[in-house]
Amino acid sequence: MRRRIVMSMLAGATLLASALFGTGAAAQAAEVPAEFGTDWHDPVTAAPPVERPHTKSCQVTLADAQFRDFTPYRGAYTPPQGCGDRWSKVVLRLDGKVKGRQYDRLGYLHVGGAEILRTSTPEPSPDGIEWHVEKDVTRYSDTFRSPQDVEMLIGNVVDDTYTGVIDVHVTLTFYAGRPAERTPDRVLTLADTPDGTTLTTPRNSERILAEVYATGSGGGCEEFWYLTVADPASYSCKADHGPYREVQIKVDGQLAGIAAPFPNVWTGGWSDPFLWYVIPAPGAFDVRPITYDLTPFAGLLDDGRPHRVEVSVVGVPAGQPGWSAPVNVLVWQDSHRAQVTGALTEDKATDIANTSTYTPGSENRVDTRAGHRLTVSGYLDTSHGRVTTTVTRTLANTSVHRWTDGENTDGLDATWTDDQTVAVHGDGPARMTHTDRTYTMNGATTIGTDDRLRTVLTLGDRASFVELRDGRRTAWSRLDDTYSGDAAYTVNVPRDQRHAVGTSSERYRLYGSDGCYDRSLTTVQGVLTEDRERC
């Protein structure tokens, strides 16, 4: 997963530490090596660990596997004994280790056909690293209540050059008790038919969400879709309409949901693995699925027949691969009715606005402005009355991409917004939720005349959420997850002659009606120099 994007030399380790941490950290910097060695701190993120209840727990192993090639691990899952079949929480944990030389790799974990984890891997040190990933998977409880097939794959290549074998152990821990929120009654996957992928829901479905784990896959330009340009711009990654991407879901050909894909950066991204050896980019090890509320389509889907469901990525050049978009469908049922009826009453979208303006020069430039808006609405006649659900989603993307001839300097300043409102009327107090997401990417890579490659990059993942009942706020939260990195090394030389240096930091802040979490991490030359909590 590489791309040659390129900037000048990084200052020495002591100067960097002094500038970043002040005099108090300068003393700490004496313990920091002048450059990266053959080992560094194990990967760590500032994101919060999964909170675990203080109740009886049972653990099940999902996978013990070593990945050397593209052969999936296949096993069997059996529900836990001694913790009942209703759980207050289910926590997935992946423990991994790898050493030697290896690229970053993408992986998935399926249980009963449902994707419960999409992940990528860190790049190892010669001496070896270990890492772990935790995820709350309580929403898949329906899948876990019966024996299931397990399939896991982290596609890998091991040869005389790339020696790292990826060794993983994955468990589920079940905590007895009732969950804080009602979990889906059914977890469904799409069926492959001659006419495409189809979905058949229970006839009494009253709430339907689709999850799409959409990722630009490794290798090729769609991994770096946000940098693609249209003709006549002279750049190595081309797309017919530039960098705008939108993940759409359709039901029987009707547009049912739109979303901005998260601009994932894997641990070899932006040509500089020294940015990511300790702190990965947000979401790199636990890819967050896009969620679509398909409840307005429940009146159509509840007829007991299979319906065609398609996911596509707008902007990908025709015939070009590069995206993976598996789908789970989460269903809540009306327990007092065998069938719920209703209808889709509105499905209205604006035209996609997408302009990319190319300005040639000593520094070439492409300015992109794009956006889209969709409103869908439908009603259901449930056991507790007629309920109308209206979903409005608005997307926008602005970016400025600059590069020089030969791409020895390559930079991007981009922002994506994805705002959604869901309004529910007719079942008690009127309910409304607003979720506004903003993703940012601002950085540049250059290669100097001395073959010194430097990357400076800041990534942002921000979100705000508010829930209203009859116009009164009942819950809220604000997230700000920001990564910053600055790293350099000499290219076109053996590994032990790269003289790599670099700093990275992440601050994860989450505030709201459920409390506060605030953690900061900082690294210098692979040494963790700060791990601070503020709440």
N, C-alpha and C positions, 0 to 999 in steps of 0.2 A: 504494500500500500504506500506508494511513493509518488511524489510529484516534485519536479524541479522548479521551485519558486525561489526567489533569491534576494542579502544586504551586507554591511561592512563588519569590522572586527568588534568583538566584545571586550570591555575593559577587564583588568585582572580581578581575581577572586576577592582580594582584600578590599579593593576600591568598591567593588559591587556590594559587598557586605556592609561596608561603612555607609554607603549611600542609602542602602535599604533600611538598615536597622539603627543607625546612629552609633554613638560611642559605646553604648552598653552592649551592642551586638558585635562591635569590632573585636572585643576580647573573645567573644564566642567564635568569631571568624578565624581565630588562630587555630582552631580545631578543624577548620574546613580545609580540604586539600586545595591546592592551587588549580587543579583541573580534575575532571572526572577520572576515576581509576577503573579497576576491573570489578568493582562492587559498589552498590549504593543501597539506600534505604528501600525496604519493601514498599510497593505501591500503597498509597493511602489517600482517601478523599475526605473532604470536610463535611460531606452529607451526613445527616444524623443516622445512627443505627436504628434498626427496627425495635420499637418498644415491645417488650414481652410481658405478658400477664404473669402474676404470681399464683398460678394454678398448676394443677397436675399436668405434666407434659409427656408425650410419647414421640419417639424419633424413628423415622424410616429412611433408609438409604435408597436414593433414586438411581445413582450412577457412581461407579468406580471405573475410570477409564483413562487410557493413555492415547492421545491423538498424534499419529505420525503421518497420516494421509487423509483422504477424504472418505474413509469408511466410517459410517455412523456406528455409535454404540447403541445396542438394542438390549433392553432388559424388560423386567416386569415389575409392576408396582402392586403391592398389597396394602389395603388400609390398615392403620395402626390398631393394635389391640389394647384395650384398657382405658381409652380416652373417649369412648362413645363415638357417635357419628355426627355430632354438632360441636363446632370448635369456636372458641372466642377469637383465636388467631391461628393462622398457619404461616410459618416462616421458612422460606427456602434459604439455604446457605450453600454456597459453592466455595470450596477451598482448592486453590490451584498452586502449582509450582512448575518452574521451568528454568533451565540454565543453558548456557552456551550462546549460540547466535540464532535468532529467529525473528521473523517479521511479526507484526501484529496480525491476529487472525480473528475472523468473525465466527460466532457460534450461536446455536439455538438448543433449547430443551423442550421436548414435547411430551406430554402425558395424556394418553387417550386421544391423541391428535391435536390437543389444544396446546398452543405455544404459551409456556409459563415463564420463559426467560429468553431474552435475546441479549447477547453479550459480545464483547471483544476482549482481547487479551493484552496484557502489557508485554513490552519487549524486554527480554532478560539481560542480566549481566552475565559475563563469563562464569562468575562464581555461583550464580543462581539466585532467584527471588521466589517469594511466596506472596500470595494475595488472597483475599476473600471477598465475596459479594453476598450481601443479605437483601432479601426482598420479601415484602408482605404479599403473600399469595392467597389470602383468605377468600378472596372473591371467586377462586376456582374450587371451592369446597365441594360443589356438586360432582366435579370430576373425581375428587379424592375419595368419595364414599364407596367406590366399587373398584375391583381390580382393573388395571389398565396396562396397556403396552407403553413402554418408555423408549423414546429415541432422542439421542443427543449427538450433535456433531460440532466440532471445532475443526474445520478443514485446515490441514497443515501439510507442509512439505519438509521432509527430513532427508538430507543428503550430506555430502562431504563438506558443504559450505554452511548450510542451515541445519544446525545440529540439535536445536531445542525441541525436545519431546514435551508436549503439554500434558501434564498429569493433573486430573481433577477428581474430587470427591464431592458429591452433592447429596444433601439430606433435606428432608422436610421434618419440621418439629411442630407437633399439634398440641395446642393448649386447650384443655377442657373448659367448657362454659359457653355462654351465649355471646355472639359477636355484638359489638357496639351498634352496628348497622346491619340491617337485613341483607344477607348475601343473595346473589342470584339463585333462583330455583333451578335453572338449567344453564349449562355452559355448552354451547353448540359450535361446531365447525362447519365449514362449507363442504358440500359434496361435489365431486367432479362428475359431470355428465357430458354427453356429446354436445350439448348446447352451451357448455361453460360451467361455471360454478353456481350451485344452487343452495338455497336455505329453506328448510321446512321448520317452522316454529310451532310450539303448542298452540292450540286454538283459543286458549284463554290467556295469552300473553298480554300483559298490560303495561310493561315497560321493557324496551329493547335497546341495548347499547351494543355497538360494534367496536372492537379493538383492532387496530391495524398496526403491526410492528413494521413500519416503513423505514427502510434503510437503503441508502445508496451503497451498493456492495463494493467490496475491495477490488482494486484493479480497474483500469479504465477511467474515463473522465467523469462518469456519474458519481464516483466517490467524492469528486470535487465539483459537483454541479453548480455551486454558487460562483465558480470562476469561469464558467463556459461563456463563449461569445458567439455572436452570429456573424456571418459574412457581411461586409468585406473585411472585418477586423482580422489582423494577422496574429493569431494566437494558437497555441498547440491544442487546446480543448475547444471544440466547436459544438454548438447546438443551434438548430434552425431559428429559434426565437430567443436566444440568450439564456440567462441564468434563472429565470423565474420557474419555480416548480410548485405544483399544487397537487396534493393527494386527494383524489375524489373517490367517493363510493356511490354506486348507482343501484337502484332496485328496479328490476324489469325495465331497464333503460332510462329510468327517471333519476335525475340528479338528487341524491338523498343527503349528501354531506360533502363539505370541502374542508381542507385543513392545510396549514403551512407545515411542511416537514421540518423537523428539528435539524439544524446544520451540524450533524455529528462530526467530530474530529477524532479519529482513532489514534493510537499511540505511535504511529509513524508519520502522522499528518504534518503538513506544511514543511516537508523535507527535513524535519529536524526532530529525531527521536529524543534528543537531550531535553526537550521541553517537557516530556511526558514520563520520564523514567520513574519518578516518584508520585507526582500528582497528575492523574489523567484529566482530560477535558470532561466537563460535566456530562454525565450520562453515558460515558464510554463503556463502563462495565455493566451497566443496568439500563438498557435502552428503554425509554418510556414509550408505550404505545400511544398512538393517536386514538382518541375516543370520539365516536360519533353517536349522538342520540337519535335513534331511528324510531322512537315511539310514535311520531306522527304517521309512520307507515304501518303501524300495528294493525289498523283496520284492514289494510290490504293483505298483510302477511298472515293474519289469523284465519284464513279460509281453509287451512289444512293442506294446501297444495305447495309444491316446491316453487320457489321464486328465484329468478336469476339475480345474483348479487355479484357485482364486478368492482374491483379496485383498480384504478389507473393513476399514473403520475403524469400530469400535464407538463409539457416542455421537453420530455425526453425525445431525442431524435427518432424518427420512425425506424423500426427494425433494430434499434440499438438496445442491448440488454443493460443491466446494471442496477435494477431495483428489486428488492425483495419486499413483499407486502402480505404476509400471512394474516388471517382474520380469525378472531374469536368472536362469538356472539353471546352476550350475557342477557338472560331473560328472567324477568320476574312475572309470576303468574297470579291470576285472580283465583284464590283458593275457593271462592264461593260460586264460581260459574265454570261450567265445562267449556263454554265458548263465549268469547267477547266479540262483539261486532262494532264496526265503526267505519271511518272513511278518511282518506287524505283530502283536505280541503284547499290547501295552497302549496304550490311548489314553484317558487319564483326566484330566478337568479338574474343578476345583471350580466352584461357581457364582461368577459375578462379584459381588464385594461392591462396592456403590457407593451411598454416601449423601451427599447435599448438604443441609445444614441452613441455612435462611435465617433470619437474625435482623434484623428491620427496626429502624431508629432514625435518629438524626441522622447516624450513619455506619452504612450498611447493611453486612451481613456474610453471607458464605456460607462455611461450613466443609465441605470435601469430604474423604472418606475412601474409598478404593477399592483394589481389588486382585484378583488372579486367579493361579491356579497350574495348570500343565499338565505331565503326564508322558507321554511317548510312548516306546515301546520296540519293537524288532524285531530279527530276526536274518537273516543271509545265509549261505548255504553257498558259500564262495568256494574258489578254488584253494589257499588257505592255511588252510582249515578254517572251522568255523562261527564267525562273528563277531557278537556282540550289541552293539547300540548303544542306550543309554538317554539321553534328553534330558529334563531337568527345568528348567522356566523359571517364575520367580515374579516377579510385578509388584506394585508398590504405588505409590499416589499420595496425598499429603496436600497440602492447600492451604487458605489463608485469603485470601479476596478481600474487600476493603473499599472502599466508595465512598460518596460523598455524593450527595444528590439533584442532578440536573443533571450528575453525573459530573465536577464540577470538581476533585474529588480521587478518584483511582482507584489502588489499590495491590494487590499480590499477593505472597504469600510461599508458594512451592510447592516440593515435592520429589517427584521420580519415581525409583523404583529398578527395575532390570531385572537380575535375577540368573539366571545359567544354569549348569548343570552338565551336561557330556557325559561319559558313562562308556562305555568300549569294552572288551569282554572277549572272549577266545578266540583272539586273534592275537598270540602272544608275551606280553610283560608287560602287565598290566592298565593301561590308560591312562585318566586322568581330567583334565579341564580345568574350572576354575571361572572364570567371567567375571562380575564384579559391576559394574554401571554405575549411577551416580547423577547426575541432572540437577537443578539448582537454579535458581530464579528469584526474586529478592527485590528489589522496587522499587515506586516510586510516581511518579505524575505529577500535578501540580496546576496549576491556573490561578488566579492571585491576582486581586484586584479591580483591579489595574493592568494586566490582560491579559498578565502575565508568566507564561509556561509554563516549568515546571522539571521535569525528570525525573532521578531518582536510581535507579540500577539496578545490580545485581550478578548475573552469570550464572555458573554453574559446570557444567563437564563433567568428571566424575571416573570413573575405572575402575580396577579391579584385576584381574589375571589371574595364574593359577598353573596349571602343568602338573605332574602327578604320574605317575610310572611305578612300579607296585608300591608305591605309598604314599610314594615319595621324590620330593621336588621337583626337577624338571629344568629349569624355566624359570619366570620370574615378571616382572611389571612393575606399575608404579603410575603413573597419569596424573592430573594435576590441572591443568586449563585454566580459569583464572578471569578474567573480564572485569568491570571496574567503570567506571561512567561517571556524570557529574553535569554536566548542561548546561541552559541556559535561554535563552529568546529571547522577544521580544514578538510576540504573535499579532495577526492582523487588520491588519497594516501592510505596506507594500511591503517587498521583500526588503532594500533598503539601509537600512531603518529598524528592523530586527529587533534590533540591538545584541546579537548572540548571543555567549555565552561558554560555555566548557565544558572539562572535563578528562576523559580516558579513560585506562585502563591495562589491560594484559593480562599475565599471567604464565603461561607454559606450562612445566610440570615433568613430565618423564618419566624414571623411574628403573627399573632392573631388571637382569636377568642379562645384557642386551645393552649396558649402560652407562648414561650419564646425559646428559640434555639439560635445560637450565634457562635460559629467556630471558624478560626483562621489557621491556615497552614502556610509555612514558608520553607523553601529549600534553597540551598546553595551547593552546587557541584554534587548533587545527589544526597547531601546531608540534610536531614530535617532539622532546621534551626528554630522553628516556632511551631507550637501546637497550643493554641490559646482558645479558651471558651469564655464568653462574655456574659451569658445569661445565668 
